[in-house]
Amino acid sequence: MSAWLRRRRSGAPDYDPAFGDRALEEGCQDMAMGRWEGARDLLAQHPHDDWDRRAHRIRLLADAAADRHTVDVWHASDPSDPDAAVLRAETEVMRMFAVARGGAMPARQALDRASELCLRAAGLAPGDPHPYVSLVALARLYEGGDPHLGHWWKELRARDPFHREGHHQALRYLSARWHGSHGEAYNFAWDTAVYAPVGSPLAVLPQVARAEQFRYAQAEQGRSAIGLAAHWSGGRARWDLKEALEKWIGGRTAVYAQDVADLNHLAHGLVHAGMEGEAGPVFALLENRATRVPWSYTGDAEGSFIRWRDRVLGS
């Protein structure tokens, strides 16, 4: 019996923010303990054209570094190192979001300093899209949005036109929670899914937009929000799910660094749309690897995942 099937029967899903990237997990642990050498070696060793995995690693390393001075020390010791500059910039963006989560939006001066760090990193790593991913994320925190967003988005896509993390950050910017609307978010997600190449996880972006709309409506109006009853099972929702299955899962030849997160969105959408039969292969690909979002939007995250997983795989 496989290890993941044994875990399934034990009832405990596997939560792993590194999504199986053991080298990344070790690098984050080192960063939290004040050692930056592991992050340096990790970012230097993998191909710089694997922007997807690089983005995942940078974001988790930055999250581990946000409440430490580790990355600041690394950057200060070698200010010409592109990897140190890119990680330092992303870490500062993480710190700005930590301030916002604390209940007070960061001051404009602090946001501008973070923006300057991102632009300096872009100068040191001219082919790397990640400094522009950081800038697109940071743009959400500016009052009314940032007027430079269009330029930053153009620069990001020039380096990687189908950058997974970049598109997710842009979707958040365009959501009703930030500087757009549900309509703008859906239109962006639909356009992205249509033009993304076969096998790209961006095919699931409309489902991410749908989950965000559900979360927002519940936060604003409560569980009785108008229209939520058919939110997951309407004709457009089911069409989007079928397209994702055909274009992404049906054409999937490569494993992306954040497939676990995207597969959870797809599995969640399928079961709530009444498409349990189609959800079986998606749960099988997950191998019991769960994420809190979006399961937490529709109930207890762990309980919901276990219930649907066992129902789908046991049928």
N, C-alpha and C positions, 0 to 999 in steps of 0.2 A: 504494500500500500504506500502511495506517495506521501511525502511529509505534509504537503498542503491539504490532502484529503484527511489525514489524521487530525490536523488542526481544525478543519471544518467540523469534523464529528465532535471535537472537544468543545466546539461552540465559540472559540476565541479567534476573532479576526486578527490579522497581522497589521499593526500600524507602524509604519517605518517612513519617516519623512525623507530619508535618503533614497527610498524606492529601490533598495537592494544594492546601492553603490557603496560598498564597504570602504573603499578608499576615501570617499567623501565623508562618510561617517567618522572615520579616524581623523580626517582633517578638521572637522567641526569640533571634535573633542579636544584636539590640540589647541585650536583657536580659543576655546573657552578656558583653557588652562594657561593661556598667555604665550603659547608657542606658535609662531607664524611660519616656521620652516616647512611644516607639512603642507600648508596651503600653497606655499611657493612651489614646492615640488609637484603638487597635484595639478596646479594650473599650467605648469610648464610642460608636463609630460604628455598630455593628450593633444591630438591635432587641433589646431586653431580654426580649422574649417568645420569642426563639429560644434557649431554654434548652439545647437539645442542642448547638448550635455554640458557645455561650458556655462550656459545661462543657468541651468539648474544648480551646478556646483557653486557658481558665484553667489547666487541668491541665498543658498543655505549657509555658505561660509559667512556671508555678510550678516545673516540673522544671528549666527553664533557669536559674531564679533561686535554686534551693535552695542552691548553694554560693557565692553572691554576696550582697552587701548591697544590691543595686540596689533591690529592692522595699521593703526596710526604709527606705531613704532616701526613696523616693516616699511611703510611708505617713507617715513622720515629717514630711515637708514639707507634707502635706495630710491630716491625720488624719480629716477629715470626708468625704473622698472615698469613696463606697461601693465603687467598683471597686478602689481601692488597698487598702481594708480586706479585701475578699473575696480578692484575690490574695495579700495578706500572710498571711492565715489559711491558705489552701491551701498556700502555700510552707512555712509552719511544719509543717504536716502531712507534707509531703514530707520535711522534715528529720528528723522523728521516724522515718519509715520508713527513711531512710538510716542512722540510728543502729541500728535493728533489723537491717538487712542486714549491719551491721558485726559482728554477733555478740552484742550486748548490748542488751536491751530498754531503752527510755528510762525514766528515773525517773518516778514518779507525778507529781511536782511539775512536770516538764517537759511531761507530757501534759496536766495541768490548765491550764498556761499556754496551750498550743495550743488547748485547748477554749475558754478564755476569749476568745481572739482570734476564733475562729469565731463565738461568740455575739455579740461586739461587731459583727462584720461583718453578722450577721443583723439586728441592731438598726438598722444604717445602711442596709441594703438589705432592707427587710421583705418584699418580694415575690419576692426572688431565692431559688431553692431551693439554690443552690450552697453556701452556708455549712453547710447540713444534709447535703449530699453529703460535704463535708469531715469533718463530725462522724461520719457513719456509717463512713467510712474509718478515722478516728482510733480509733473504738471497738474495732477489732480489736486494738490495741496494749495495751489495758488488761488486766491479769491477770483472767481469768475473764469478759472482756467488760465493757461499760459498762452500768450499770443504767438510764441515760437513753436507751438506743438506741431503745426503743419510742416515746418522745416525739419524738425527732429524726426518726425514720422517718415518724411521723404529720405532722410539720411539713413535711417534704420533699414528701410526697404531696399535701398540701393546696395546694402551690404548683405542682406538676406531677405528676399521678398516674401518668404513664407515662414518667418521666424515665429515659432510657437509662442514663446513668452511675450514677445513684443505685441502680438495680436491680442493676447489676453489682457495685457495692460491697457491697450487702446480701447478694448471693449469696456473695461471698468471706467475709463475716462468718459465714455459716451453713455454710460448708464444713468438712469434717473437719480441714483444716489449721489452722483457727482455733477457732471456738467452737461448732461444730455437728457435723453428721454428713452422710454422703452422702445419707441419706434426707431430712433436713431441707432440704438444698440442692436435691435433685430436686423435692421437693414445692413449694418456693418457686418454682423455675423453671417447673414445669408450671402452677401457678396463674397466674403472671405471663403465660405464653404464652397461656393460655386467655382471659384477660380483656383482654389488650392489643388495641387496635383493629387492624383490617385495615390492612396496610401498615406496621405498627410492627416495627422490627428486634428487639424483645423476643421475637418468635416464635422466635428462635434461642437464647434463653437456656438451654433444656434441653441443647443441644449444648455450651454453655460449661460447664455442670455436669458433663457426661459427660467432657469433656476434662480438667477438674480432677480428677475421680475417677481417671482413668487416670494422670495425672501423680503423684498422691498414692500410688496403689498401687505404681507403679514405684519411687518414692522409698523407700517403706516395705518393700517385699518383693522388689524387683528385677524384671527382665523376665519372670521365670517366675511372677509373682503369679497366684494362683488366680482364674479367671474372666476374665482379660484376653483370652483367645483369641477369645471371641465378644463382646467389649465393644462394638465398633462396629457389629456386624451383627445383633444380637438384634432380636426383634420390636418391642420398645418403642423401640429406637434408630431403626429404620427408620420407625416411625410418627411419631416426633417430627420426623424430617427431612422426611417428606411434608407434615406440617402446616406446617412452616416455609416450604416451597416454595409451598404454596397460600396461606397467610395473609400472608406477607411478600413473597416474590418475585412471586406472582400478583397481589397487591394493591398493589404498590409504585408509588406515584405521586410520592413525595417522596424526595429524597436526604438522608440523615442524615450528620452530620459524621464519624461513626466507622463508616460502612458498610463501609469497606475491612476493618476488623478483623472485623466480623460476617460478611461474605461469605467471608473466609478460614476462619472456623470452620465455616461451612456447607459450603464446598467440601471441606474436610478430612473432615468427617463423611460426606459423600456418597461420596467415593471409597473410604473405608475401610469403608463399609457395602456396597460392591459396586454402588453406584448411579451408575455412571459416565455413563450416558446423561443422567440428570437433572442431573449436575454441569456439563455443557457450557454452559448459559446462565449459570450462576453464574461460571464462569471468564471468560466473555465480558464480564460486568458488571465483573469485577475489572480487566480491561484490563492484566493483568500486574503489578498492584500486590500485593505480598506483605507478610505480617507473619511474624515469627519464630514467634510462638505462634499456633496450636497445632502447626504442622508440626514444631517441635523436639521435641515430646513423642514422636514416632514415628520419629525418625531425624534425619539431617542436615537442617536446616530448608530451606536453599536447594536442596539436591539433591532433596529430596522434592517441593517445590513444582514444580520444573522437570520432574521425571519425570512427575508426575500431570498437570500442565498440558499437556505435549506429548502425552501419551497420550490425554487427553480431547479436546483441540481438534484433534488429528490424526486422530481416528477418524471 
